[in-house]
């Protein structure tokens, strides 16, 4: 179980260079469903860079743009990022259409911790918090609910409290890819 107030949650500081790199790839990464929210494409890219920083120790070792249609890392890990104030009642959202198309072995939930839910500006100095992970199978069994402010779309939701701590992800991935 993940506890949001825990000091054990990995945090990656977002830098100007990370944001500029992500913006440079926005046109390549954006898909039709994310055009209603420009911050979602940027946030997703920054979340993947934060994961690369934590996983490899260098955000430049990312796989952005090279793996479209495939899991984000190690051919098994899909990173999902929300731009929201970090709090215990958040959920890992998996769009219903995404879940119907593929089921990665693992989902990692990252929250770009912004001061207000209405202000989704990603700026240097904010933190990307690696909240936790779950299996693809478990994430696709979550409660199905409508999400979004502009257009409503259905997502499978896994509560943060049901995610596993990031500290044991590496061992699980190593077991999977052997």
KOLDOSE-36389 format. One line per 10 residues: number of its first residue (from 1); their letters; for each residue z, x, y of C-alpha. Coordinates in steps of 0.25 Angstrom, whole numbers. Layout:
N
NUM = a = Z X Y; ...
***
This chain:
178
1 = xxxxxxxxxx = 0 0 0; -4 5 14; 6 4 25; 0 5 39; 12 11 46; 12 22 36; 11 37 40; 3 39 28; -10 32 32; -20 43 35
11 = xxxxxxxxxx = -25 43 50; -37 50 55; -39 52 70; -52 47 75; -59 57 84; -70 56 94; -80 64 84; -77 54 73; -81 42 82; -93 49 88
21 = xxxxxxxxxx = -98 52 73; -95 38 69; -103 32 81; -115 41 78; -116 35 64; -113 21 69; -128 16 68; -129 22 54; -117 16 49; -117 2 56
31 = xxxxxxxxxx = -121 -10 47; -125 -24 51; -111 -30 48; -104 -20 58; -113 -22 70; -104 -33 75; -93 -23 77; -97 -9 81; -83 -3 80; -84 -6 65
41 = xxxxxxxxxx = -95 4 62; -88 15 71; -75 12 64; -80 12 50; -87 26 53; -74 31 60; -66 26 48; -75 34 38; -74 46 46; -58 45 46
51 = xxxxxxxxxx = -59 43 31; -67 56 30; -57 63 39; -46 59 30; -53 61 16; -61 74 19; -53 79 31; -65 79 40; -72 66 45; -85 73 46
61 = xxxxxxxxxx = -86 73 31; -89 58 32; -100 51 24; -104 41 35; -118 37 35; -121 44 22; -115 33 13; -120 20 18; -118 9 7; -109 18 0
71 = xxxxxxxxxx = -94 21 0; -90 29 12; -83 41 5; -83 48 -9; -92 36 -14; -80 28 -16; -73 26 -3; -76 15 8; -69 17 21; -67 4 29
81 = xxxxxxxxxx = -62 5 43; -55 -5 53; -53 -3 67; -40 -10 70; -26 -7 73; -19 -2 61; -10 -12 55; -5 -17 41; -12 -30 41; -26 -23 41
91 = xxxxxxxxxx = -36 -25 29; -46 -16 23; -59 -25 25; -71 -25 15; -82 -33 19; -86 -43 9; -101 -39 9; -97 -24 8; -88 -27 -4; -100 -35 -11
101 = xxxxxxxxxx = -109 -23 -9; -100 -12 -14; -86 -8 -19; -82 6 -16; -70 12 -24; -61 13 -12; -60 7 2; -52 15 13; -47 7 25; -46 14 38
111 = xxxxxxxxxx = -41 8 51; -45 14 64; -32 11 71; -36 5 85; -26 0 95; -31 -15 95; -39 -23 86; -48 -27 97; -51 -13 102; -59 -6 91
121 = xxxxxxxxxx = -63 6 99; -62 19 90; -58 30 99; -54 45 96; -39 46 93; -38 33 85; -34 34 70; -41 30 58; -31 26 48; -34 27 33
131 = xxxxxxxxxx = -26 15 29; -29 14 14; -38 11 3; -41 2 -8; -51 1 -20; -64 -6 -17; -61 -16 -28; -48 -20 -22; -54 -21 -8; -64 -30 -13
141 = xxxxxxxxxx = -54 -39 -18; -47 -41 -5; -45 -54 3; -59 -59 9; -58 -63 23; -67 -63 36; -66 -51 45; -71 -48 59; -71 -53 73; -86 -54 76
151 = xxxxxxxxxx = -92 -58 63; -83 -62 51; -86 -55 38; -78 -56 25; -70 -44 20; -61 -41 9; -48 -37 15; -37 -28 9; -24 -27 16; -20 -13 21
161 = xxxxxxxxxx = -7 -15 13; -15 -15 0; -23 -2 3; -19 11 -4; -14 23 4; -25 33 7; -16 44 0; -21 40 -13; -36 37 -10; -41 51 -13
171 = xxxxxxxx = -35 51 -27; -42 38 -30; -55 42 -25; -54 55 -33; -51 47 -46; -63 38 -43; -73 49 -40; -67 58 -50
***
